[in-house]
Amino acid sequence: MLGFELGRIQRGYKPQHWRPMPSVGAGVEEIRVRVRGTFRLLYIAKFNEAIYVLHSFEKKSQQTSSLDIELARARYRSVVRARHTRALP
């Protein structure tokens, strides 16, 4: 299901079940899927060159773990930093 939802994003559509995740970074969104468990995928699709998957995990409790949020934040910062250094002459 997560792959199907990423395919929708690639074609320019929003996923069926999603929400913004500004606590991770500007433009980060979360895909929500329930198939034999509850799964989440955090991504950013605001850049022209790619959709960046920051983190994907099975959700085991009501609240998203702070470890999952921190990992996605660190990866978001890495993407922004890498894009910035590539853009410099």
C-alpha positions as CSV (number, residue, x, y, z in Angstrom):
1,M,0.0,0.0,0.0
2,L,2.8,2.5,0.8
3,G,4.3,1.9,-2.7
4,F,0.9,2.5,-4.3
5,E,0.6,5.8,-2.3
6,L,4.1,6.9,-3.4
7,G,3.0,6.2,-7.0
8,R,0.1,8.5,-6.5
9,I,2.5,11.2,-5.4
10,Q,4.7,10.6,-8.4
11,R,1.7,11.2,-10.7
12,G,0.9,14.5,-8.9
13,Y,-1.9,13.3,-6.6
14,K,-2.1,13.4,-2.8
15,P,-2.1,10.1,-0.9
16,Q,-5.5,8.8,0.2
17,H,-4.7,9.1,3.9
18,W,-2.1,11.7,4.9
19,R,-1.4,14.6,7.2
20,P,1.2,17.4,7.3
21,M,4.1,16.9,9.7
22,P,5.5,20.4,10.2
23,S,7.1,19.2,13.4
24,V,9.6,17.2,11.2
25,G,10.2,20.0,8.6
26,A,8.6,22.4,6.2
27,G,6.7,20.4,3.6
28,V,7.0,17.0,5.3
29,E,3.9,14.8,5.1
30,E,2.9,11.5,6.6
31,I,1.2,8.7,4.7
32,R,-1.1,6.6,6.9
33,V,-1.8,3.0,6.0
34,R,-3.6,0.2,7.9
35,V,-3.1,-3.2,6.4
36,R,-2.4,-6.0,8.9
37,G,-1.0,-3.3,11.2
38,T,-0.6,0.4,11.2
39,F,2.2,1.9,9.1
40,R,3.5,5.4,8.5
41,L,5.8,6.9,5.8
42,L,7.3,10.4,6.2
43,Y,8.3,12.0,3.0
44,I,8.9,15.4,1.3
45,A,7.8,16.1,-2.3
46,K,8.3,19.8,-2.6
47,F,11.6,19.6,-4.6
48,N,11.4,19.1,-8.4
49,E,14.1,16.4,-8.6
50,A,12.8,13.8,-6.3
51,I,10.4,12.5,-3.6
52,Y,12.5,12.0,-0.5
53,V,11.3,9.2,1.8
54,L,12.6,10.3,5.3
55,H,11.4,7.3,7.4
56,S,8.9,4.4,7.2
57,F,7.8,2.4,10.3
58,E,5.1,0.3,11.9
59,K,3.3,2.3,14.5
60,K,2.9,0.3,17.7
61,S,1.2,3.0,19.9
62,Q,-1.2,5.9,19.7
63,Q,1.5,8.5,19.7
64,T,4.4,8.5,17.2
65,S,7.6,7.7,19.0
66,S,10.0,10.6,19.6
67,L,12.8,8.4,18.1
68,D,10.9,8.1,14.8
69,I,10.3,11.9,14.7
70,E,14.0,12.6,15.5
71,L,15.2,10.2,12.8
72,A,13.0,11.8,10.2
73,R,14.1,15.3,11.3
74,A,17.8,14.3,11.0
75,R,17.1,12.9,7.5
76,Y,15.2,16.1,6.5
77,R,18.1,18.2,7.6
78,S,20.5,16.0,5.6
79,V,18.4,16.4,2.5
80,V,18.2,20.2,2.8
81,R,21.9,20.4,3.5
82,A,22.8,18.2,0.6
83,R,20.6,20.2,-1.8
84,H,22.1,23.4,-0.6
85,T,25.7,22.3,-1.1
86,R,24.9,20.9,-4.6
87,A,23.3,24.3,-5.5
88,L,26.5,26.2,-4.7
89,P,28.9,26.9,-7.7
